[in-house]
Amino acid sequence: MSPRQLPCGAGLGLRRALLGPLAEHGFPAAGATPAAIDFFEIAPENWINVGGSLGRQLRSYTERHPFVCHGLSLSLGGPAPLDETLVVKIRRLLDAHGIALYSEHLSYCSDDGHLYDLMPIPFTRAAVDWVAARIRRTQDLLGRRIAIENVSYYAAPGREMDEADFVREVLLAADCELLLDVNNIHVNSVNHGYDAEAFLDSMPGERIAYYHIAGHYDEEPGLKVDTHGAAVIDPVWALLERAYARFGTRPTLLERDFNFPPLGELVAELDQIRALQRRHAPAGRHAAHG
């Protein structure tokens, strides 16, 4: 199946809890209403080797709508050997469904077994070399460049450099693309006391494949938790608009993992993404991927 083009629009994570509401609005048929979901994103781990009715449902979506895959468990920064068997399975899924773009977290989540959380990679020179080599190997096995995501984190053990410097050096050493998570920038800026706009401005715009935007939870005034379980807040919208103004528009994915509101509320957030994209399109609309 040939890859479908990823439009510079607003996408939504395809969660199984949303399959019913989406069907009520005519998805996955092409031209379904509301026609406000320009592309979808799935976690490949949730769909590898899935057959039966769920497998057929996924196929009905990927035949009609553009998709990206966002990994959860490859553990690019982990100490254990790279799970090449998983990478091969991911490639089969990408090829079978015509999905051009795969992304993963710049973190680790396993050692001698899975930790079921995204742990921060130490911001060190040695870690840059380690994770970049694993990204390059992943790209070789997949036969395509991948995008890595800046993650939310709550501790920075063994730190030798700033987070922004670490991200830039990994991108350069691995020669990969960037999935820029705008909400994670905001969350980290509050939790670690840095300037969110300065961090954003320091990212290499030419490597941005697409954006993530999401809501989070305020544990207390100085502690935000990245949950993907709430609506996007105004400071995050402002940061996304700054990204569009600085780098030009890119495909942008709304993440929502639980506490799902009526689909119309998610569509309203997608409409807000698209309104910002229209406002900044003259600054340089990004070419579609795929």
Phi, psi and omega in degrees: 000124183287148183296142175269144180294138176267113185283155174280080183216211184242125182245168182225140174293127180274099177259149183299330179293342180266353184299319179295305178302323179294319179298324179296336179259015172095358177282150011265016184300141176299138181078017181297153176249141001287138181277046186252003178250104187278335176200169180235159175230139175231157170271119184300327181301333181278353186231350177298130178065016176273122178242208178063209185294323179294317177300319178293324177296316178299316180300320181295329176285310187291338176286342188241341186225147176293148181225155163234157175247134180235109186286157182241337195223018181286336175056059185300330181261007187285160180280339181285157178305145178302135181280083184290333176297317177297318181299318179297319177296321178296318179299318179299319179295314179301313182292320183294330184250008176065041182257118187278326192246132176235139178229159176214169182276143173276077186197189170221157185216014180204158169220262173264062187123167184276143180265347179058035173199161179264113184262146183285136172283134176303136181278078182229162177297319180298321180292325175303310181297318183296308185287326179296320178297322180289325176294316179299320178295318178300316180296322177298315182291325181279338184072027180199156173286149178245170174246139176249145185257132168293129189253161168282145180210158188237002174204155180229073183291142174066025187297130174242345182212167177290155178303316182298317178297319180298312181299313181298318182292323177295315179302317182291314183292326182271343186052058179235179180261173184243128165263105186270112179269108185289321178297322179296325175299314180296313180301311182294325181296325177285312185292329186244003171070041175241171184276113183297320181293321178295320177299311180303313183298335184276354181284148179282099186301330183291345180262357184286116178276315175196173182247153164249144172219144186199175172261171182213182183240133176271101178292318175199174186306324182255013182223114177249142181243127181283103187247334187060031183239018182212173178289155176291139182261164186303315180299330178286320175300319180295323180291322176297317179297322177298320178298315178298318182295324184277317189251352189087164183286153177219161170306140186226127187253125174274120178265130172214117187252340178197181187052047185292126174278178171305147184305327180301328179288323175293320178297324178297323176292321175297322177297324178293321175302311184295325178297319177294322178297318178297322181296328186248007180303322180299339180287353177132084178293131184283139179296147180295148177271160176112000000 
